[in-house]
Amino acid sequence: MNDQAYMEAALNLAKSVHGQTSPNPPVGAVIVKNGAIIGMGAHMKAGEAHAEVHALRMAGSNAENATIYVTLEPCSHYGKTPPCADAIIESGIKRVVIATKDENPKVAGEGIKKLQQANISVELGVGKESADELYIPFFHYAATKTPYVTVKSATSLDGKTATVTGASKWITGEQARADVHRYRDENDAILVGVNTVIADDPQLTTRLSNGGGKNPTRIILDTHLRTPQKAKVVTDGEADTWIFTGKTVPKEKLDYFSGNSGVTITQLDTDVIDINQVLKHLGREGIMTLYVEGGAAINGSFLKMNKINQLITYIAPKLIGGKDAPTSIAGQGIESIDDALQLEVKSHEMLGDDLKIISVLREVR
């Protein structure tokens, strides 16, 4: 096996914990000596040992003069755990192969510098393309202190999300709906507006075909606090529910939910919900990835504030028609084509009869 193959093994370890390490990145590490893997590990959860430490523990004293393959630059600072760069130096590792540099300002090349100062050979860039793709949300979070936002929509071929009467079950097929639950599992939080809660009484939980998966924190945007006290997101206890309201909601209404330990009310200092305030609050709470599964009004708010990083669109081969039938994005919209949000198609595939398109915010070049 060569460097690329060993790094691929480390990347597979990192991908296996994708979605469960926030606000830390998913990292994989593999230690090799004399052509054999003697240690491997992945960072399982924030606050617990990092991937390099798990791999070093497995390798033990055999780590001396070995090579370690790491998907992300080893940390050089004290956080909830000691610096991984120090652990690598102390182990006697002679060579470190890193897929990509950590863009977190707390690291940003300092881990590499520390290793080189200890006369350890460092090679950067093996598997970089795959690693950079994996760390897009983490790099965004590190730079902005706000979540990476994915907006999901399911439409007919003519762009409708429901009929003129509001009927929407089911526009897409089973495979597309199962794919949505995979994204719920991978994201830290899921966001909808209160109108969705009132109309559909959704659980907003993860239901994978194998019965596993984690439930994201449920975020409800509810300016006037109209969320029903008997709504599933309030009563089922399946996941935490955070409700954001405007400043005009009276105290007695806020007190309705004060005895529910699974519900947290955050009252903003604006009359209507400010998307920027919500995202900053979520970032402070360690929410690195946000999956927006709201209706047209919510999607329109994210568009207007230019807060869409990724758009996942499921298109069913159906025609609904009707000028009053809802579309996936409402609100005031963009006035000039020049001001339209510029996306680029990253991938497309068929899920049963439905077309899935992933588009990402176009980088300014």
Salt bridges, closest charged atoms under 4 A:
ASP3 OD2 - ARG95 NH2 2.59
ASP86 OD1 - LYS114 NZ 3.08
GLU110 OE2 - LYS113 NZ 3.37
GLU123 OE1 - ARG95 NH2 2.83
ASP132 OD2 - LYS128 NZ 2.84
GLU133 OE2 - LYS346 NZ 2.44
ASP179 OD1 - ARG182 NH2 3.12
ASP179 OD2 - LYS356 NZ 2.84
GLU186 OE1 - HIS18 NE2 3.93
GLU186 OE2 - ARG182 NH1 3.16
ASP201 OD2 - LYS232 NZ 3.21
ASP236 OD1 - ARG218 NH2 2.83
ASP255 OD2 - LYS251 NZ 2.87
GLU293 OE2 - LYS152 NZ 3.79
GLU293 OE2 - ARG184 NH2 2.80
ASP324 OD2 - LYS323 NZ 3.44
GLU344 OE2 - ARG365 NH2 3.93
GLU349 OE2 - LYS356 NZ 3.83
